[in-house]
């Protein structure tokens, strides 16, 4: 049984979680681009919501497993801030007094559309444009690779020359037991 300090296990969990999550955002963006899922497509709003919620996960954890914003390259700071702002005020929480348009109006509205006597209701939401989705895709691939690198360094430090029996495991986050892995249980 491979043993590791709690701090190594929690850091491994943090960086692996981030890598897997950023990779999911990369794949989601890639599918949106390849399948031409744009505004008006029935999957556009659910996929954009998922994109923002997933992107924010590594930054919205409890402090010991939260990825630091120091990981964000300077070229992507504006993109990161926009994604987190939209996640917080549009996707995860639709604040009535949230993000504002250039005319200082809330972008979060319930629209009432009447045509030919028929009424349709919808939420108005602001999302990135197609070319921004490409930038988000490239950015999250970079973040996935960066966080994977950090988690692999920890993994190799503890498992490089270790044999681990075939099984399904989870990272042990107990402070009372220093085993790196334990059998996966739900």
Beta strands, then each sheet from edge to edge (+ up, - down):
strand 1: 109-115
strand 2: 118-124
strand 3: 169-171
strand 4: 181-183
sheet 1: 1+ 2-
sheet 2: 3+ 4-
end
